[in-house]
Amino acid sequence: MWMLIVTLGMTLMSNGPSRADDINVVHNGSFETGDFTGWMWSDIINRPNLGVRSGGSPGFGLFTGAPTDGTFFASHNFDGSEAGVIQFSQDVVIPSGTATLSFDWRAGWDFRFGGTVTQPRTFHVHVEPFGGGPIVDAFEVLVTGTGPQVNLDTGVQSESIDMSQYAGQAVRLDFHANVPQALTGPAHMLVDNIQLISNATRTINPAYSVEEVGDPSWEPVDFHTTSGPGTSFEAFLDTIHLPLPEPNHRLHPELGVGPGDPHDPLYDQELGDGLANSVLVESTTFTPDQFTLTNDVVVTMFMVVPRGGAAIGSSPDFASGPIIPNSQFPIVADVTIERADAAGEPFLPFDTGQSVVPPLDSSIDPPFSVDGHSHFPLFGGDALEFGPAGTNPVGVYRRTWNIRDQLGNGWNIVTSYEVVPEPTTIWLATCGALGMVRRRRPVQR
């Protein structure tokens, strides 16, 4: 969750086009772990039957279950020794763009046994707030008949639900089977191959270039460049805390801007929203007095978040949700800063640096005991003091970030800005963020 990158240069200028990826944001949607890993579930009291299986039938002439994808499926008897609900649910983060929920189901029932059925059994998909809460939306999938109705096998049915209205949001999906009356006849239901495919659109600030390396389960979003006080390292920490203030984030001795109180996704606009509510001004054009360290420094920042379909686990933000697992940390960022005095001149070395994002475990002090990061910011601050002695501050500055996790996956990012002679006009953007660091002083988070 939160790391402060401690390197000096920043960069940019190239166009970063919007990225579009078809990603499945549901974890373990075909239950191929052989259990409900990644899911929350509950069954009818005194009649527990919900489980993950590879086959089987409850008898009574009802169908024999078989997976529609992989080896396993989720199933239950769709019946109860008392009225109740059989459900399994998952918190998901749906990126901006379009999204479609699809899954397979199969059911059967025989209402000729037991009590008279006067209320149908139902199966819905509910949309709830991330972490649970009142139902926001309900999609009807199945409503049985009443009376002595018999349907031993509906056959495999495939559902497709447009979830685009929830794109750019974090929600809970609840697969909800309701049994309104007790012991009114045997039944059987299975669900398999659950996918929430998002055609994610990430709009990259045109001043940034982003290149994927390998297959990272995380991605950089929410890029901003600004300037702010940097007269001391402490002043810098105060500055970068402005877009990520308490209570959601607090300064941490090893992490810089670190975890605060639990707060829900989405995190991919958190920096921009925070900057818009701060005194910081976003731009890619600055004057020498904003690039001196004795006055202001130029800062670049962006957020790192899990991609769709990321692992589910605990973080300081929540008990269960999308994370970048601790096993992928430390994530290391090597940064090279270059500058050119005028258009058309070659870029020459200005400075280099490195930052390391640690796992959220006992290796840091104070320690954490969670499964991973839900998100973390990277900051970089530039000032003339970091470059060769006698350098004229006017010019174009380019920073190349090579960021890798422990699997060798990551991103190459190029950011840039320009320092122009006085006077100049600083334009105000609607969102942005800030961050910097002292020369070669490694500050995490």
The 8 nearest C-alpha neighbors of each residue, nearest first, counted from 0:
[[1, 375, 374, 372, 373, 258, 2, 257],
 [375, 2, 0, 444, 257, 376, 256, 374],
 [444, 1, 3, 443, 376, 375, 254, 377],
 [2, 4, 444, 443, 377, 378, 255, 442],
 [5, 3, 378, 377, 354, 379, 6, 443],
 [4, 6, 436, 441, 442, 354, 379, 3],
 [7, 5, 352, 379, 4, 353, 436, 439],
 [6, 8, 381, 380, 379, 438, 436, 9],
 [9, 7, 381, 336, 398, 380, 6, 379],
 [8, 10, 398, 397, 415, 414, 336, 299],
 [415, 397, 414, 11, 9, 398, 396, 416],
 [415, 414, 10, 12, 397, 206, 413, 207],
 [11, 13, 206, 415, 207, 414, 14, 416],
 [12, 14, 206, 208, 207, 11, 15, 205],
 [13, 15, 205, 206, 208, 207, 16, 12],
 [14, 16, 208, 205, 207, 203, 209, 13],
 [17, 15, 14, 203, 18, 202, 205, 208],
 [16, 18, 202, 201, 203, 200, 15, 19],
 [19, 17, 201, 200, 16, 20, 202, 199],
 [18, 20, 200, 199, 198, 17, 201, 21],
 [21, 19, 199, 198, 22, 18, 200, 197],
 [20, 22, 198, 197, 196, 199, 19, 23],
 [21, 23, 197, 196, 307, 20, 24, 198],
 [22, 24, 196, 195, 308, 25, 307, 194],
 [23, 25, 308, 307, 195, 22, 91, 26],
 [26, 24, 308, 23, 195, 194, 28, 91],
 [25, 27, 308, 28, 37, 24, 310, 309],
 [28, 26, 30, 29, 31, 37, 25, 36],
 [27, 29, 193, 26, 30, 192, 25, 194],
 [28, 30, 192, 191, 31, 27, 193, 72],
 [31, 29, 27, 32, 28, 33, 71, 72],
 [30, 32, 33, 29, 71, 27, 70, 69],
 [31, 33, 30, 34, 36, 27, 35, 71],
 [34, 32, 31, 30, 51, 71, 52, 35],
 [33, 35, 51, 32, 36, 30, 50, 31],
 [36, 34, 38, 37, 30, 51, 33, 39],
 [35, 37, 38, 34, 32, 27, 30, 33],
 [36, 38, 311, 26, 35, 27, 89, 39],
 [39, 37, 89, 35, 36, 88, 87, 40],
 [40, 38, 88, 87, 89, 37, 41, 35],
 [39, 41, 87, 86, 88, 38, 42, 35],
 [42, 40, 86, 85, 87, 43, 39, 84],
 [41, 43, 85, 47, 49, 44, 84, 86],
 [44, 42, 83, 46, 47, 84, 85, 79],
 [43, 45, 46, 42, 47, 81, 83, 80],
 [46, 44, 47, 43, 80, 81, 79, 42],
 [45, 47, 44, 43, 79, 80, 48, 42],
 [48, 46, 42, 43, 45, 49, 44, 79],
 [47, 49, 75, 50, 76, 46, 42, 74],
 [48, 50, 75, 74, 42, 47, 85, 51],
 [51, 49, 73, 74, 48, 52, 75, 34],
 [50, 52, 73, 34, 72, 33, 74, 71],
 [53, 51, 71, 72, 54, 73, 50, 74],
 [52, 54, 71, 70, 72, 65, 66, 51],
 [55, 53, 64, 65, 52, 63, 56, 66],
 [54, 56, 63, 64, 57, 53, 52, 65],
 [55, 57, 63, 58, 62, 64, 61, 54],
 [58, 56, 59, 61, 55, 187, 76, 186],
 [57, 59, 60, 56, 61, 62, 63, 185],
 [60, 58, 61, 57, 185, 109, 186, 56],
 [61, 59, 58, 62, 151, 57, 56, 109],
 [62, 60, 151, 59, 58, 107, 56, 152],
 [63, 61, 152, 56, 64, 151, 60, 107],
 [64, 62, 56, 55, 54, 65, 61, 57],
 [63, 65, 54, 55, 56, 62, 66, 189],
 [64, 66, 54, 53, 67, 63, 72, 55],
 [67, 65, 72, 68, 71, 70, 69, 53],
 [66, 68, 191, 65, 192, 69, 103, 72],
 [69, 67, 66, 192, 29, 70, 191, 71],
 [68, 70, 71, 66, 31, 67, 29, 192],
 [69, 71, 53, 66, 31, 68, 72, 67],
 [72, 70, 53, 52, 66, 31, 30, 69],
 [73, 71, 191, 66, 51, 52, 30, 190],
 [72, 74, 51, 190, 189, 50, 52, 191],
 [75, 73, 189, 188, 50, 49, 190, 51],
 [74, 76, 49, 48, 188, 77, 187, 50],
 [75, 77, 187, 78, 186, 188, 48, 185],
 [78, 76, 186, 187, 75, 188, 178, 79],
 [79, 77, 76, 186, 178, 185, 182, 184],
 [80, 78, 81, 181, 46, 182, 82, 43],
 [79, 81, 181, 182, 46, 45, 82, 78],
 [80, 82, 181, 79, 83, 180, 182, 43],
 [81, 83, 180, 181, 179, 178, 79, 80],
 [84, 82, 178, 43, 177, 179, 81, 85],
 [83, 85, 177, 176, 43, 178, 86, 42],
 [86, 84, 42, 176, 43, 41, 175, 177],
 [87, 85, 175, 174, 41, 40, 176, 84],
 [86, 88, 40, 174, 39, 173, 38, 41],
 [87, 89, 173, 39, 172, 38, 174, 40],
 [88, 90, 38, 172, 171, 39, 91, 173],
 [91, 89, 171, 129, 170, 320, 172, 130],
 [92, 90, 170, 169, 171, 89, 93, 24],
 [91, 93, 169, 168, 94, 170, 24, 265],
 [92, 94, 166, 167, 168, 169, 91, 95],
 [95, 93, 167, 199, 166, 96, 92, 197],
 [94, 96, 167, 166, 199, 200, 93, 97],
 [95, 97, 199, 200, 198, 166, 94, 98],
 [96, 98, 163, 198, 197, 166, 199, 95],
 [97, 99, 197, 163, 162, 196, 198, 161],
 [98, 100, 161, 162, 196, 195, 160, 101],
 [101, 99, 195, 160, 159, 194, 161, 162],
 [102, 100, 159, 194, 158, 193, 160, 195],
 [101, 103, 193, 192, 158, 157, 191, 194],
 [104, 102, 157, 191, 156, 190, 192, 158],
 [103, 105, 190, 156, 189, 155, 191, 157],
 [104, 106, 155, 189, 188, 154, 153, 156],
 [107, 105, 188, 187, 153, 152, 189, 104],
 [106, 108, 151, 152, 187, 150, 186, 153],
 [109, 107, 186, 151, 150, 185, 149, 110],
 [108, 110, 149, 111, 184, 185, 150, 148],
 [109, 111, 184, 147, 148, 112, 149, 183],
 [112, 110, 147, 109, 184, 148, 113, 149],
 [113, 111, 184, 110, 183, 114, 109, 185],
 [114, 112, 183, 184, 182, 115, 111, 110],
 [115, 113, 183, 116, 182, 112, 184, 181],
 [114, 116, 146, 117, 183, 113, 147, 110],
 [115, 117, 146, 145, 118, 183, 114, 110],
 [116, 118, 145, 115, 146, 119, 180, 144],
 [119, 117, 116, 145, 179, 120, 180, 144],
 [120, 118, 143, 144, 145, 142, 121, 117],
 [119, 121, 178, 143, 177, 142, 179, 118],
 [120, 122, 142, 177, 141, 176, 119, 143],
 [121, 123, 176, 141, 140, 175, 177, 142],
 [124, 122, 139, 140, 175, 138, 125, 174],
 [123, 125, 174, 138, 173, 137, 175, 139],
 [126, 124, 137, 173, 136, 172, 123, 127],
 [125, 127, 136, 172, 135, 171, 134, 137],
 [126, 128, 134, 171, 135, 131, 132, 170],
 [129, 127, 170, 131, 132, 171, 130, 126],
 [130, 128, 170, 171, 169, 131, 90, 127],
 [129, 131, 128, 90, 171, 132, 170, 127],
 [132, 130, 128, 129, 127, 171, 133, 170],
 [131, 133, 128, 127, 134, 130, 129, 135],
 [132, 134, 127, 135, 131, 128, 126, 136],
 [135, 133, 127, 136, 126, 125, 132, 137],
 [134, 136, 127, 126, 133, 137, 128, 125],
 [135, 137, 126, 134, 125, 138, 127, 124],
 [136, 138, 125, 124, 126, 123, 139, 135],
 [139, 137, 124, 123, 125, 140, 136, 160],
 [138, 140, 123, 141, 137, 122, 124, 142],
 [139, 141, 123, 122, 138, 142, 124, 121],
 [142, 140, 122, 121, 139, 143, 123, 120],
 [141, 143, 121, 120, 119, 122, 144, 140],
 [144, 142, 119, 120, 141, 121, 145, 148],
 [143, 145, 119, 148, 142, 146, 120, 118],
 [146, 144, 116, 117, 119, 148, 118, 147],
 [145, 147, 116, 148, 115, 117, 110, 144],
 [148, 146, 111, 110, 145, 149, 116, 115],
 [147, 149, 110, 146, 145, 144, 109, 111],
 [150, 148, 109, 108, 110, 151, 147, 111],
 [151, 149, 108, 107, 152, 109, 153, 148],
 [150, 152, 107, 61, 108, 149, 62, 109],
 [153, 151, 107, 154, 150, 62, 106, 61],
 [154, 152, 106, 105, 107, 155, 150, 151],
 [153, 155, 152, 105, 156, 106, 104, 107],
 [156, 154, 105, 104, 103, 153, 157, 106],
 [155, 157, 104, 103, 105, 154, 158, 153],
 [158, 156, 103, 102, 104, 155, 159, 101],
 [159, 157, 101, 102, 103, 156, 160, 140],
 [158, 160, 101, 100, 99, 161, 157, 102],
 [161, 159, 100, 99, 162, 101, 158, 138],
 [160, 162, 99, 163, 100, 98, 159, 164],
 [163, 161, 98, 99, 164, 165, 160, 100],
 [162, 164, 98, 97, 166, 165, 161, 99],
 [163, 165, 162, 166, 161, 97, 98, 167],
 [166, 164, 163, 168, 162, 167, 93, 170],
 [167, 165, 95, 163, 93, 168, 94, 164],
 [166, 168, 95, 94, 93, 165, 169, 96],
 [169, 167, 166, 165, 93, 92, 265, 170],
 [168, 170, 92, 129, 264, 91, 265, 93],
 [171, 169, 129, 128, 91, 90, 127, 168],
 [170, 172, 90, 129, 127, 89, 128, 126],
 [173, 171, 126, 88, 89, 125, 90, 127],
 [172, 174, 88, 125, 124, 175, 87, 171],
 [175, 173, 124, 86, 87, 88, 123, 125],
 [174, 176, 86, 123, 122, 173, 124, 85],
 [177, 175, 122, 85, 121, 84, 86, 123],
 [176, 178, 84, 121, 120, 179, 83, 122],
 [179, 177, 120, 83, 82, 180, 84, 78],
 [178, 180, 82, 177, 83, 120, 118, 181],
 [181, 179, 82, 178, 183, 81, 182, 118],
 [180, 182, 81, 82, 80, 79, 183, 179],
 [183, 181, 80, 113, 184, 79, 114, 78],
 [182, 184, 113, 114, 181, 116, 115, 110],
 [183, 185, 110, 112, 113, 109, 182, 111],
 [186, 184, 109, 108, 78, 110, 76, 183],
 [187, 185, 108, 76, 77, 107, 78, 109],
 [186, 188, 76, 107, 77, 106, 75, 108],
 [189, 187, 106, 74, 75, 105, 77, 76],
 [188, 190, 74, 105, 104, 73, 106, 75],
 [191, 189, 104, 73, 103, 72, 74, 105],
 [190, 192, 72, 103, 29, 193, 102, 67],
 [193, 191, 29, 102, 68, 28, 103, 194],
 [194, 192, 102, 28, 191, 101, 29, 195],
 [195, 193, 101, 100, 25, 23, 196, 28],
 [194, 196, 100, 23, 99, 24, 25, 101],
 [197, 195, 23, 99, 22, 98, 194, 21],
 [196, 198, 98, 199, 22, 21, 97, 23],
 [197, 199, 21, 97, 20, 96, 19, 98],
 [200, 198, 96, 19, 197, 20, 94, 95],
 [199, 201, 19, 96, 18, 95, 17, 202],
 [202, 200, 18, 17, 203, 199, 19, 95],
 [203, 201, 17, 200, 204, 18, 16, 15],
 [202, 204, 15, 17, 205, 201, 16, 207],
 [203, 205, 206, 207, 222, 202, 15, 223],
 [206, 204, 14, 15, 207, 203, 13, 16],
 [205, 207, 12, 204, 11, 13, 14, 414],
 [208, 206, 414, 15, 205, 11, 204, 413],
 [207, 209, 15, 413, 412, 13, 14, 414],
 [208, 210, 412, 411, 15, 207, 413, 211],
 [211, 209, 411, 410, 412, 212, 208, 409],
 [210, 212, 410, 409, 213, 411, 209, 214],
 [213, 211, 409, 410, 408, 214, 210, 411],
 [214, 212, 408, 215, 211, 409, 407, 410],
 [213, 215, 408, 212, 216, 409, 211, 217],
 [216, 214, 408, 217, 409, 213, 218, 212],
 [215, 217, 306, 305, 309, 214, 218, 323],
 [218, 216, 305, 306, 215, 304, 303, 323],
 [217, 219, 303, 304, 306, 305, 220, 216],
 [218, 220, 303, 302, 301, 304, 217, 221],
 [221, 219, 302, 267, 301, 222, 303, 218],
 [220, 222, 301, 268, 302, 267, 271, 270],
 [223, 221, 301, 300, 220, 204, 203, 224],
 [224, 222, 431, 432, 300, 299, 301, 221],
 [225, 223, 299, 298, 281, 282, 283, 432],
 [224, 226, 281, 298, 282, 433, 280, 297],
 [227, 225, 297, 296, 298, 295, 289, 280],
 [226, 228, 295, 296, 229, 238, 279, 297],
 [229, 227, 295, 230, 294, 234, 235, 296],
 [228, 230, 235, 295, 292, 231, 296, 234],
 [229, 231, 293, 292, 294, 228, 234, 295],
 [232, 230, 234, 233, 229, 235, 292, 437],
 [231, 233, 235, 234, 437, 236, 229, 436],
 [234, 232, 236, 235, 231, 237, 229, 230],
 [235, 233, 231, 237, 232, 236, 229, 230],
 [234, 236, 229, 232, 238, 233, 237, 231],
 [237, 235, 233, 239, 238, 234, 240, 232],
 [236, 238, 234, 240, 235, 239, 233, 241],
 [239, 237, 235, 240, 236, 241, 234, 227],
 [240, 238, 434, 433, 236, 241, 237, 235],
 [239, 241, 243, 237, 238, 244, 242, 236],
 [240, 242, 239, 238, 243, 244, 277, 237],
 [243, 241, 273, 274, 270, 240, 432, 244],
 [244, 242, 240, 241, 248, 273, 270, 245],
 [245, 243, 240, 241, 248, 242, 246, 247],
 [246, 244, 248, 247, 249, 259, 243, 260],
 [245, 247, 248, 260, 259, 244, 249, 261],
 [248, 246, 259, 260, 245, 262, 244, 261],
 [249, 247, 259, 258, 245, 246, 257, 244],
 [250, 248, 259, 257, 245, 256, 258, 251],
 [249, 251, 256, 255, 257, 252, 248, 254],
 [250, 252, 255, 254, 257, 253, 256, 249],
 [253, 251, 254, 255, 250, 364, 365, 442],
 [254, 252, 443, 251, 255, 442, 364, 444],
 [444, 253, 255, 443, 251, 257, 2, 256],
 [254, 256, 444, 251, 250, 3, 443, 257],
 [257, 255, 250, 444, 249, 1, 254, 251],
 [256, 258, 1, 249, 251, 254, 444, 250],
 [259, 257, 248, 249, 315, 0, 1, 247],
 [258, 260, 248, 247, 249, 246, 261, 257],
 [259, 261, 247, 246, 262, 316, 258, 248],
 [262, 260, 316, 317, 315, 259, 247, 263],
 [261, 263, 316, 260, 247, 264, 317, 259],
 [262, 264, 265, 316, 261, 129, 317, 169],
 [265, 263, 266, 169, 262, 92, 168, 129],
 [264, 266, 267, 169, 168, 263, 92, 268],
 [265, 267, 264, 269, 268, 374, 304, 302],
 [266, 268, 265, 269, 221, 220, 302, 304],
 [269, 267, 271, 266, 270, 221, 272, 265],
 [268, 270, 266, 272, 271, 267, 273, 243],
 [271, 269, 273, 272, 268, 432, 242, 274],
 [270, 272, 431, 430, 274, 268, 273, 269],
 [271, 273, 275, 269, 270, 274, 430, 268],
 [274, 272, 242, 270, 276, 271, 275, 243],
 [273, 275, 242, 432, 431, 277, 271, 276],
 [274, 276, 430, 272, 273, 277, 429, 271],
 [275, 277, 273, 274, 272, 278, 242, 430],
 [278, 276, 274, 279, 275, 241, 273, 242],
 [277, 279, 280, 276, 274, 275, 241, 227],
 [280, 278, 277, 274, 227, 281, 225, 226],
 [281, 279, 225, 427, 278, 282, 226, 428],
 [280, 282, 225, 431, 428, 224, 427, 279],
 [283, 281, 284, 225, 224, 426, 425, 280],
 [282, 284, 416, 417, 224, 285, 281, 225],
 [285, 283, 417, 282, 418, 416, 425, 419],
 [284, 286, 418, 419, 417, 289, 283, 287],
 [285, 287, 418, 419, 289, 288, 420, 421],
 [288, 286, 290, 289, 392, 418, 291, 420],
 [287, 289, 290, 286, 291, 294, 295, 285],
 [290, 288, 295, 287, 296, 286, 291, 285],
 [289, 291, 382, 296, 287, 288, 295, 383],
 [290, 292, 382, 293, 383, 288, 294, 289],
 [293, 291, 229, 294, 296, 295, 230, 382],
 [294, 292, 230, 291, 295, 229, 231, 296],
 [293, 295, 292, 291, 230, 228, 288, 229],
 [296, 294, 289, 228, 227, 229, 292, 290],
 [295, 297, 290, 292, 382, 289, 226, 229],
 [298, 296, 226, 381, 380, 225, 290, 289],
 [297, 299, 380, 434, 433, 435, 225, 226],
 [298, 300, 224, 379, 223, 378, 433, 434],
 [301, 299, 378, 223, 377, 433, 222, 434],
 [300, 302, 222, 221, 377, 376, 220, 223],
 [301, 303, 376, 220, 219, 221, 375, 377],
 [302, 304, 219, 375, 374, 218, 376, 220],
 [305, 303, 374, 217, 218, 302, 306, 219],
 [306, 304, 217, 323, 322, 309, 216, 218],
 [307, 305, 217, 216, 309, 218, 308, 304],
 [308, 306, 24, 309, 22, 23, 305, 92],
 [307, 309, 24, 23, 26, 25, 306, 310],
 [310, 308, 307, 306, 321, 305, 216, 322],
 [309, 311, 321, 322, 312, 308, 26, 323],
 [312, 310, 321, 320, 37, 322, 319, 309],
 [313, 311, 319, 320, 370, 322, 321, 310],
 [312, 314, 318, 319, 370, 369, 317, 320],
 [313, 315, 316, 369, 317, 371, 372, 373],
 [314, 316, 317, 261, 258, 369, 313, 259],
 [317, 315, 261, 314, 262, 263, 260, 373],
 [316, 318, 314, 319, 315, 313, 261, 320],
 [319, 317, 313, 314, 320, 312, 316, 315],
 [320, 318, 313, 312, 317, 311, 321, 314],
 [319, 321, 311, 312, 90, 322, 313, 317],
 [322, 320, 311, 310, 309, 312, 373, 305],
 [323, 321, 373, 372, 310, 371, 324, 311],
 [322, 324, 372, 371, 305, 373, 325, 217],
 [325, 323, 371, 326, 327, 322, 370, 372],
 [324, 326, 371, 358, 328, 327, 370, 359],
 [325, 327, 324, 328, 358, 405, 371, 329],
 [328, 326, 405, 325, 404, 324, 329, 406],
 [329, 327, 330, 358, 325, 326, 357, 405],
 [328, 330, 357, 356, 358, 355, 331, 327],
 [329, 331, 404, 328, 356, 403, 355, 405],
 [332, 330, 355, 403, 402, 354, 329, 356],
 [331, 333, 402, 354, 353, 401, 334, 355],
 [334, 332, 353, 401, 400, 352, 402, 331],
 [333, 335, 400, 352, 399, 351, 353, 332],
 [334, 336, 351, 399, 398, 350, 337, 352],
 [337, 335, 398, 8, 350, 349, 397, 351],
 [338, 336, 348, 349, 347, 397, 346, 396],
 [337, 339, 396, 346, 395, 347, 397, 349],
 [338, 340, 346, 395, 394, 341, 344, 345],
 [341, 339, 394, 395, 393, 338, 344, 342],
 [342, 340, 339, 344, 394, 343, 395, 393],
 [341, 343, 344, 340, 339, 395, 394, 345],
 [342, 344, 341, 345, 339, 340, 346, 395],
 [343, 345, 342, 341, 339, 346, 340, 347],
 [346, 344, 339, 347, 343, 338, 340, 342],
 [345, 347, 339, 338, 337, 344, 348, 397],
 [346, 348, 337, 338, 345, 349, 339, 336],
 [349, 347, 337, 350, 336, 338, 346, 335],
 [348, 350, 337, 386, 336, 338, 347, 387],
 [351, 349, 336, 386, 348, 335, 385, 8],
 [352, 350, 335, 334, 336, 6, 7, 353],
 [351, 353, 6, 334, 333, 439, 335, 7],
 [352, 354, 333, 332, 334, 6, 5, 355],
 [353, 355, 332, 4, 5, 331, 441, 333],
 [354, 356, 331, 330, 329, 357, 332, 443],
 [355, 357, 330, 329, 443, 2, 331, 354],
 [358, 356, 329, 328, 355, 359, 330, 443],
 [359, 357, 325, 328, 360, 329, 371, 356],
 [360, 358, 367, 371, 369, 357, 325, 368],
 [359, 361, 367, 368, 362, 358, 366, 363],
 [360, 362, 366, 363, 367, 368, 359, 364],
 [363, 361, 360, 366, 364, 358, 359, 357],
 [364, 362, 366, 361, 365, 360, 253, 359],
 [365, 363, 366, 253, 362, 361, 252, 367],
 [364, 366, 363, 367, 361, 253, 252, 251],
 [367, 365, 361, 364, 363, 360, 362, 368],
 [366, 368, 360, 359, 361, 369, 365, 363],
 [367, 369, 360, 359, 361, 366, 370, 314],
 [370, 368, 314, 313, 371, 367, 359, 360],
 [371, 369, 313, 312, 324, 325, 314, 368],
 [370, 372, 324, 325, 323, 314, 369, 322],
 [373, 371, 0, 323, 374, 322, 314, 324],
 [372, 374, 322, 0, 314, 323, 321, 304],
 [375, 373, 0, 304, 372, 303, 1, 305],
 [1, 374, 376, 0, 303, 2, 302, 377],
 [377, 375, 302, 1, 2, 301, 303, 3],
 [376, 378, 4, 3, 300, 301, 2, 302],
 [379, 377, 300, 434, 4, 3, 435, 299],
 [378, 380, 435, 299, 6, 298, 7, 434],
 [435, 379, 381, 298, 7, 436, 297, 434],
 [382, 380, 8, 7, 297, 296, 298, 9],
 [381, 383, 290, 291, 384, 296, 292, 385],
 [382, 384, 291, 385, 386, 290, 392, 381],
 [383, 385, 382, 386, 291, 292, 388, 387],
 [386, 384, 383, 382, 438, 350, 7, 381],
 [387, 385, 349, 383, 384, 350, 388, 390],
 [388, 386, 390, 389, 349, 385, 384, 350],
 [389, 387, 390, 386, 384, 383, 385, 391],
 [388, 390, 387, 391, 386, 392, 383, 384],
 [391, 389, 388, 387, 392, 386, 383, 393],
 [390, 392, 393, 389, 394, 340, 383, 287],
 [393, 391, 390, 287, 383, 394, 418, 290],
 [394, 392, 418, 419, 391, 420, 340, 287],
 [395, 393, 340, 418, 339, 417, 341, 392],
 [394, 396, 417, 339, 338, 416, 418, 340],
 [397, 395, 338, 10, 415, 416, 337, 417],
 [10, 398, 396, 415, 337, 11, 9, 336],
 [10, 397, 399, 9, 336, 414, 8, 335],
 [400, 398, 413, 335, 334, 412, 336, 401],
 [399, 401, 334, 412, 411, 333, 402, 413],
 [402, 400, 411, 333, 332, 410, 334, 399],
 [401, 403, 332, 410, 409, 331, 400, 411],
 [404, 402, 409, 408, 331, 407, 330, 332],
 [403, 405, 330, 407, 406, 327, 408, 328],
 [404, 406, 327, 407, 328, 330, 329, 403],
 [407, 405, 404, 408, 327, 403, 215, 409],
 [406, 408, 404, 405, 403, 409, 213, 212],
 [409, 407, 213, 215, 403, 406, 404, 212],
 [408, 410, 403, 212, 215, 402, 404, 211],
 [409, 411, 211, 212, 402, 210, 401, 412],
 [410, 412, 401, 210, 400, 209, 402, 211],
 [411, 413, 209, 400, 208, 399, 410, 210],
 [412, 414, 399, 208, 11, 398, 207, 10],
 [11, 10, 415, 413, 207, 398, 9, 397],
 [11, 10, 416, 414, 397, 12, 396, 9],
 [415, 417, 283, 10, 396, 11, 395, 284],
 [416, 418, 395, 284, 394, 396, 285, 283],
 [417, 419, 285, 393, 286, 394, 284, 287],
 [418, 420, 393, 286, 285, 417, 421, 394],
 [421, 419, 286, 422, 393, 287, 418, 423],
 [422, 420, 423, 286, 419, 287, 288, 424],
 [421, 423, 420, 424, 286, 419, 287, 425],
 [424, 422, 421, 425, 286, 420, 419, 285],
 [423, 425, 426, 422, 284, 285, 286, 421],
 [424, 426, 282, 423, 427, 284, 285, 280],
 [427, 425, 282, 424, 428, 281, 280, 284],
 [426, 428, 280, 281, 425, 429, 282, 430],
 [429, 427, 430, 281, 426, 282, 280, 431],
 [428, 430, 275, 427, 431, 271, 281, 274],
 [431, 429, 271, 275, 274, 428, 272, 281],
 [432, 430, 271, 223, 274, 281, 275, 270],
 [433, 431, 274, 223, 270, 242, 271, 300],
 [432, 434, 298, 239, 225, 300, 299, 224],
 [433, 435, 239, 378, 298, 379, 380, 300],
 [380, 436, 434, 379, 298, 378, 235, 381],
 [437, 435, 5, 380, 379, 6, 438, 7],
 [436, 438, 440, 232, 439, 5, 435, 7],
 [437, 439, 440, 385, 7, 436, 6, 5],
 [440, 438, 441, 437, 6, 352, 5, 7],
 [439, 441, 438, 437, 442, 5, 436, 6],
 [442, 440, 5, 439, 354, 443, 4, 353],
 [441, 443, 5, 3, 255, 440, 4, 254],
 [444, 442, 254, 3, 2, 255, 253, 356],
 [2, 254, 443, 3, 255, 1, 256, 257]]
